[in-house]
Amino acid sequence: MTDQATPRRVVNLALTGASGAQYGLRLLECLLAAGVQVHFMISKAAQIVVATETNIKLPGSSEAMQTCLIDLYNAEPDQLLVFGREDWFAPPASGSGSRAPLVVCPCSTGTLSALATGASNNLIERAGDVALKERRTLILVPREAPLSEVHLENMLKLSRMGATIMPASPGFYHQPQGIEDLIDFIVARILDHLELDQQLMPRWGERRTQRRLEQAASAESHKTDG
């Protein structure tokens, strides 16, 4: 539990209508477990994807969804705030709001297009526009294949604006044993970019470094004993 005298770190998280809702929900779970306060936004299309790809049934209203997710992930009451698609008074909607990073996971190609062209037709698009103009951390997790020239151009444009494009393309060098390990690969990379400690998977080279340190310690111990 976070010391109540210390303000919680804030992360803005948006789920849009691409396949891969599991990535966003797992990220939400990990952020809450880390004691982060999450400003949560979800599109109508994303709610349909969640219902299609998972066993989670999210209520329609923001208030009911907030209660549902707090209970689901055993979070503190002040850790999660759910905002509706036209809640223009939400902190992510203004540059004068908290300087929190924004993660769109998964990020639909429609959302990519909106952000690349400066559209602000809903809170998620406005939050992305704010992140770009304020030079805040913006992590976009597209999940689409194949990618058209339009998609690639939008990603390049957003990358040049300062966004981090992190496709949901998990690696296999950690020898995943199931779908959960593949999901955690991407979530771990996002947490790394948010500079949050994570134990989902070791960073590249950590195991080898640890093994070498243990060998060195063992050799020194034998030397001392001798």
Residue pairs with C-beta under 8 A, 6 or more apart in sequence:
1 35
1 76
2 8
2 35
2 76
8 35
8 36
8 37
8 78
8 79
9 35
9 36
9 37
9 196
10 36
10 37
10 38
10 39
10 91
10 98
10 100
11 31
11 36
11 37
11 38
11 39
11 100
11 101
11 102
11 103
11 194
12 38
12 39
12 41
12 91
12 92
12 100
12 101
12 102
12 103
12 127
12 131
13 24
13 27
13 28
13 31
13 38
13 39
13 40
13 41
13 102
13 103
13 105
14 40
14 41
14 42
14 43
14 102
14 103
14 104
14 105
14 124
14 127
14 128
15 21
15 24
15 25
15 41
15 42
15 43
15 46
15 49
15 50
15 104
15 105
15 106
16 42
16 43
16 45
16 46
16 104
16 106
16 107
16 108
16 110
16 111
16 124
17 43
17 44
17 45
17 46
17 48
17 49
17 108
17 110
17 111
18 49
18 106
18 107
18 108
18 109
18 142
18 143
18 144
19 49
19 53
19 106
19 143
20 49
20 53
20 105
20 106
20 141
20 143
20 168
21 46
21 49
21 50
21 53
21 54
21 106
22 53
22 54
22 179
22 183
23 105
23 106
23 141
23 143
23 168
23 183
23 186
23 187
24 46
24 105
24 106
24 141
25 50
25 54
25 56
26 183
26 184
26 187
27 103
27 105
27 187
27 190
27 191
28 38
28 40
28 69
28 73
29 73
30 187
30 191
30 198
30 200
31 38
31 196
32 38
32 73
32 75
32 79
32 80
33 73
34 191
34 196
34 197
35 79
36 79
36 196
37 78
37 79
37 80
37 81
38 79
38 80
38 81
39 81
39 83
39 90
39 91
39 92
39 100
40 66
40 69
40 80
40 81
40 82
40 83
41 82
41 83
41 85
41 90
41 92
41 123
41 124
41 127
42 50
42 58
42 65
42 82
43 85
43 108
43 111
43 122
43 124
44 85
45 108
46 106
47 58
47 60
50 56
50 58
51 57
51 58
56 72
58 65
58 68
58 69
59 65
59 67
59 68
62 82
62 83
62 84
62 87
63 82
65 82
66 80
66 81
66 82
69 75
69 80
69 82
70 76
70 77
70 79
70 80
73 80
81 90
83 90
83 92
83 123
84 123
85 122
85 123
85 124
86 122
86 123
87 93
87 123
88 123
88 126
90 97
90 123
90 127
91 97
91 98
91 100
92 100
92 102
92 123
92 126
92 127
92 130
92 131
93 123
93 126
93 127
93 130
94 130
95 130
95 133
95 134
97 130
99 134
99 136
100 136
101 131
101 136
101 137
101 138
101 139
101 194
102 127
102 128
102 130
102 131
102 136
102 137
102 138
102 139
103 139
103 141
103 190
103 194
104 111
104 124
104 128
104 138
104 139
104 140
104 141
105 139
105 141
105 168
105 190
106 141
106 142
106 143
106 168
107 140
107 141
107 142
107 143
108 142
108 144
109 142
109 144
109 150
109 151
109 154
111 124
111 125
111 128
111 140
112 140
112 142
112 151
112 154
112 155
112 158
113 119
113 150
113 154
114 120
114 121
114 125
114 128
115 125
115 128
115 129
115 132
115 140
115 154
115 158
115 163
116 153
116 154
116 157
116 158
118 129
119 125
119 129
120 126
120 129
128 138
130 136
131 137
131 138
131 163
132 138
132 158
132 161
132 162
132 163
135 162
137 164
137 193
137 194
138 158
138 162
138 163
138 164
139 163
139 164
139 166
139 190
139 193
139 194
140 155
140 158
140 163
140 164
140 165
140 166
141 166
141 167
141 168
141 186
141 190
142 151
142 155
142 165
142 167
142 168
143 167
143 168
144 151
147 155
155 165
158 165
159 165
164 193
166 186
166 189
166 190
166 193
168 186
169 186
170 176
170 182
170 183
170 185
170 186
171 185
174 181
174 185
174 201
174 202
176 182
176 185
181 201
184 200
184 201
185 200
185 201
187 198
187 200
188 198
188 200
188 201
191 197
191 198
191 200
192 198
192 203
